[in-house]
Amino acid sequence: MARITSGPFVVPRSVDGTNNGAVEFLLIGMDNVANRRVAATVIVYVCDTSDLYPATPQEVEIFRQRVVIPARDGAVLRVNAGPNTFTANTMLRVVVDGNTEADEANGIVVALWGGKADGRAATSMIFKHEEFIEIES
């Protein structure tokens, strides 16, 4: 069992610099590379950026879901932008707590993608599994 985090990242105002380019959702993709069923808990935090240095901003949990992925299968979670989750210029952090030992083909691989329904992505919201940081439980 391992606990990994994306580290903090900012939701941009627009994916393309236009007024119609607001990020609509965050996708959390997971692929179980193991030969057995694997479970994980996915948590998304919003970091309160109203407190500036040297204060420590508070993190607020906005999403939590337990996921069980069958062997050699995948799952995608979607967190929609909105007043109760996140908006432009919000700082987010994603934590996955479970079997993330993907480098040993023994768990799940995780990736993040934020963007719009038309397929445009916010490049600052793209994280591959190897970009996650392992944290102590």
N, C-alpha and C positions, 0 to 999 in steps of 0.2 A: 504494500500500500504506500502511496506517495501523495503528496499535496503539492500542486503546482499553481503558479500564478502568472498571468500575463504581465504583471507590473502595470502601473498606471498609464493610461493613454487618454487623449482628449478627443472628443467628438467634434469634428470640424463644423463650421457654419454651413458649408456646402461641399458637395463632392466635386463640383466643377466651377465654383466661383460665381454662380448665378443665384438669383433669389429663389429659383425653383429647384435648387440642388440639395435641399436639406436631407440629412440622413434619416431614413425611415425605420431602420431596424438594425439590430446586431444579431448575427447568426453565429451559433456555437456548434461547429461540426465535430463529430467524434466517430472514429473508426476503430472497432475492436479487432485487433490483429491476432488475438489469442484464439486457441482452439477450444475455448470454454466461455460460458457466459460471464460477463464482467459488469460490475456496478460502480457508479460514481455519483457524487453529489456536485452539482454545478451551482456556484454562487456568483452573483454579479453585485458589485458594490459601486455606489456613486460616492466620490470623494468631495466633501464640502470644501469648495475652493474660496468661500467667502473669508475664511481665515487665512491670512497671509503670513509669511515668515516673520518671526520665528515660531509662531503658533503651529501646533500639529493639527492638521485638518481631520475632522471626524469622517469616518466612512459609514455609510448607511446601506444596509442590504436592501436591494430593490428586486431581487429575483433569486429563487432557490428551487432547484428541482433535482430529485433523485432519478437517475436513469439506469435501466438495466438493458445492456446491449447483448444480443445473442452472439455466439461465436461467429467470427468472420462476417460481421454485419456492421451497420452504421446507424447513426441517429443525428438529427439536427434539431437544435432548440432555437427558438426565435424570441427575441425580446424586442417588442415594438417601442419606438420612441414615443414619448408623450409626457404629460405633466406628472405622472406617477412613477416614471422610470427615468428617462434621460432626455435631454434636449441638446441643442448646439452649445458648444463650449463647456459641456459637462465632462468631468474627468471620471473615467470608469476603471475598474479593475475586475478581472475575472479569475476565480479560483476553481480548480477542479480537484476534488478530494476523492481519491479512490485508486484503483489500479491503473496507474499511468506509466507503467514500466514498458513502454512501447519499444524502446531500443533493444529489449530482449525478446520481442515478439510475444510478450506475456500480458499485455494489457491494451489500453486505448491510446490512440493518437488524437490530439486535439488541435483544432484550428479555429480562428476567429475571422469574421468578415463583416464589415458594416457597410451599408449602402442603401440603394433604392431598388424598388421593384422592377425597374427597367434594366437592371443589371449593372449599373454604374456603381463603382466601389469607392469608398473613402480609404485611400491607401494608408492613412495613418491608423486605420482600424483593422489592418490585416496582420495576423500573427500566425506563424507556423509553429508546430509543436516544439521544434528545437529552440524557439525563441522564448518559451516559457521558462520560468525559474522555479526550481524545487525549493519548497519552504518546509520548515519543521512544523509538525502537527501540533 
